[in-house]
Amino acid sequence: MRGGFAAVALAALSSPALAQESAPSFDRPGISFSTDTLPRGAFAWEQGLPDFERDREGGARRTLYSANTNLRLGLSDRVELQLSGSPYNRLRERDADGRRSRHGAGDTGLALKAALPSAHEAFSWAVLAGVAAASGDREFSNGATQYTLGTTLGYDFDERLSGALYFNLDRSDGLNTWTWSPSLSLALNDRIAVYVEAGVSRQDHASTTSVAGGGVTWMATPRVQLDASFDVGLDRDSPDLTGGIGASFYFD
């Protein structure tokens, strides 16, 4: 599916021997996660190099750089364990009073992801349930424990084109945040894929935010994916620009 789609394309369009050595889909980049899980005992490391968020309000500009990390371990052929966090963040702010820069660690999350059975070869789906502790430095922490439950529904239209729908609920400090995101992915060849996506989020007692964008993935080897992505805010309450570059590695 969309997350790490080039990995699936490489396996589908290459020789059988190469396909067996190829990685399952990675969960980065993009808003949603892939419907693939890692085989039992396999491990994946997905790293932002960095990811960023930029926003401007009035005369002030704020840019956040984050080394987002996701570590995945296959527990069975359909269930995996994930450990996520941002061990280093840097916030740069500029306003009429000058420039400021702060850095520190973000929160740490633990999640289980399960690929669910499907009666149709072209359709796949997965669920992810997790919890994130408010363990980060004050400027980079959610401030309260956050619980997450999400699902991605994927459909392969053909060997090169796939679509996905992502739904997610976050609950923290008594507030719910609902997010949904549609996306389309296209394999340009056996190593490069592109995707487009949109995302809408709504938090209790807050305005709806919406973004749209896309990205590209490149399988540098059957086990190493490089990525670049961006999303543009579509309303005044959304960040002006989010995205990043990253690398993902597969080990078995």
C-alpha positions in Angstrom: 0.0 0.0 0.0 0.9 3.7 0.0 3.4 3.6 2.9 6.7 2.5 1.3 4.8 1.6 -1.9 8.1 1.3 -3.8 9.0 -1.8 -1.7 5.9 -3.6 -2.9 6.5 -2.5 -6.5 10.0 -3.8 -6.3 8.9 -7.2 -5.1 6.0 -7.4 -7.7 8.0 -6.3 -10.8 11.3 -8.0 -10.1 12.4 -11.6 -10.3 11.0 -14.1 -7.7 14.4 -14.4 -6.0 14.7 -10.6 -5.5 11.1 -10.4 -4.4 11.8 -12.8 -1.5 14.6 -10.5 -0.3 12.6 -7.3 -0.6 11.2 -5.4 2.4 7.5 -5.2 3.2 6.0 -1.7 2.9 7.4 0.9 5.3 5.1 3.2 7.3 6.8 6.4 6.3 6.3 8.8 4.6 2.8 10.2 4.7 -0.1 10.6 7.1 -1.3 7.0 7.1 0.5 3.7 7.9 0.8 0.8 5.5 -1.3 -2.3 5.6 1.8 -4.5 5.7 3.3 -6.0 8.9 6.8 -7.5 9.3 7.4 -11.2 9.3 8.1 -12.8 12.7 11.6 -11.8 13.9 12.1 -9.2 11.2 13.1 -5.6 12.2 12.7 -2.2 10.5 14.1 1.2 11.4 12.4 4.2 9.9 14.1 7.6 10.5 13.3 11.2 9.7 16.4 13.1 8.5 14.7 15.3 9.7 11.0 15.9 9.4 9.8 19.5 9.8 6.8 21.8 10.4 6.7 25.4 9.5 4.0 27.9 10.5 3.7 31.7 10.3 1.2 33.7 12.4 1.1 37.5 12.3 4.7 38.6 12.2 6.1 35.5 13.9 7.5 32.4 12.2 8.0 29.0 13.8 10.0 26.1 12.4 10.3 22.7 14.1 12.8 20.0 13.0 12.3 16.5 14.4 14.3 13.3 14.1 11.2 11.1 14.2 12.1 7.5 14.8 9.9 4.4 14.4 11.3 0.9 15.3 9.2 -2.1 14.2 9.6 -5.8 15.3 7.6 -8.6 13.8 6.0 -10.7 16.5 4.1 -13.0 14.1 3.3 -12.9 10.4 0.4 -10.6 11.1 1.3 -8.7 14.3 4.2 -6.3 15.0 5.4 -4.2 17.9 6.4 -0.6 17.3 8.5 1.8 19.5 8.4 5.4 18.3 9.7 8.8 19.4 11.6 11.9 18.5 14.9 11.8 20.5 16.0 15.1 19.1 13.9 18.2 18.2 14.9 21.8 17.4 12.5 24.7 17.5 13.5 28.0 15.8 11.3 31.0 16.3 11.5 34.5 14.9 9.4 37.5 15.7 9.7 41.2 16.4 11.8 40.5 19.5 14.4 38.5 17.6 15.3 34.9 17.1 15.2 32.0 19.6 16.3 28.4 19.3 15.5 25.5 21.7 16.1 21.8 21.5 15.1 18.6 23.3 13.5 15.2 23.2 9.9 14.4 22.4 7.4 11.8 23.8 7.8 8.0 23.5 5.1 5.7 22.1 4.5 2.0 22.1 2.0 0.4 19.7 0.8 -2.9 18.3 -0.1 -3.2 14.6 -2.1 -6.1 13.1 -2.8 -7.0 9.5 -6.4 -8.3 9.3 -7.6 -11.1 7.1 -9.1 -10.3 3.7 -11.2 -12.5 1.3 -10.1 -10.4 -1.7 -6.5 -10.3 -3.0 -6.6 -6.7 -4.0 -8.0 -5.5 -0.6 -5.9 -5.3 2.6 -6.4 -3.6 6.0 -4.6 -3.2 9.2 -5.2 -1.6 12.7 -2.8 0.1 15.0 -3.4 0.7 18.7 -0.9 2.6 20.9 -0.1 4.7 23.8 2.4 7.6 24.1 3.8 8.8 27.4 4.4 12.5 28.0 8.2 11.8 28.6 9.6 14.6 26.4 10.9 18.0 27.3 8.1 20.6 27.9 8.4 22.4 24.5 8.2 19.1 22.6 5.7 17.1 24.7 2.0 16.5 24.3 1.8 17.2 28.0 -0.4 14.2 28.8 -0.6 10.5 28.0 -2.1 10.0 24.5 -4.0 6.9 23.3 -4.3 6.1 19.6 -6.5 3.7 17.6 -6.2 3.8 13.8 -6.9 1.8 10.7 -5.8 1.8 7.0 -7.9 0.3 4.3 -6.0 -0.4 1.0 -6.9 -1.5 -2.5 -4.6 -2.4 -5.4 -6.2 -1.2 -8.6 -3.4 -2.9 -10.6 0.3 -3.7 -10.2 1.2 0.0 -10.2 -1.7 2.0 -8.8 -3.2 1.6 -5.3 -5.4 3.7 -3.0 -5.8 3.9 0.8 -8.2 5.4 3.3 -6.9 6.1 6.8 -9.0 6.8 10.0 -7.5 7.5 13.4 -8.7 8.6 16.9 -6.3 10.1 19.4 -7.4 10.7 23.0 -5.4 12.8 25.4 -6.3 14.8 28.5 -10.0 14.2 27.9 -10.0 15.5 24.3 -10.5 13.4 21.2 -8.9 14.2 17.8 -10.3 12.5 14.7 -8.2 12.3 11.6 -9.0 10.8 8.1 -6.9 10.7 5.0 -7.3 9.4 1.5 -4.2 8.7 -0.7 -3.2 7.4 -4.1 0.1 5.8 -5.0 1.7 5.1 -8.3 4.8 3.0 -9.0 6.8 4.8 -11.8 9.1 1.8 -12.1 10.5 -1.0 -10.0 12.3 1.4 -7.6 10.5 4.8 -7.6 6.9 5.5 -6.5 5.0 8.7 -6.0 1.9 9.4 -4.0 -0.7 12.2 -3.3 -2.7 12.6 -0.1 -5.1 14.8 1.8 -5.8 14.9 5.5 -8.5 16.4 7.7 -8.3 16.5 11.6 -10.9 17.7 14.1 -10.3 18.1 17.8 -13.0 18.5 20.4 -13.8 22.2 20.9 -11.4 23.3 18.2 -11.4 24.1 14.5 -11.0 21.6 11.7 -7.6 21.5 10.1 -6.8 20.2 6.6 -3.7 19.6 4.5 -2.8 18.2 1.1 0.4 17.1 -0.5 2.5 14.2 -1.6 5.9 12.6 -1.8 8.3 10.2 -3.5 10.0 7.0 -2.3 13.1 5.3 -3.9 14.2 1.8 -3.1 18.0 2.4 -3.1 18.3 -1.4 -2.4 15.7 -4.1 -1.8 16.0 -3.3 1.9 16.7 0.4 2.0 14.1 3.1 1.1 14.7 6.9 0.9 11.8 9.3 0.9 10.9 13.0 0.6 7.4 14.4 1.3 5.4 17.6 2.0 1.9 18.7 3.0 0.6 22.2 2.6 -2.0 23.7 5.0 -5.3 24.5 3.4 -6.7 26.7 6.2 -5.6 29.3 8.7 -5.4 26.8 11.6 -3.2 24.3 9.8 0.6 24.5 9.7 1.7 26.3 6.6 4.0 23.4 5.5 5.0 20.0 6.9 7.2 17.3 5.4 10.7 15.9 5.5 13.2 13.5 4.2 13.9 10.1 5.6 15.4 6.7 5.3 14.0 3.2 6.2 16.0 0.0 6.7 14.8 -3.6 6.8 16.5 -6.5 8.6 15.5 -10.1 8.9 
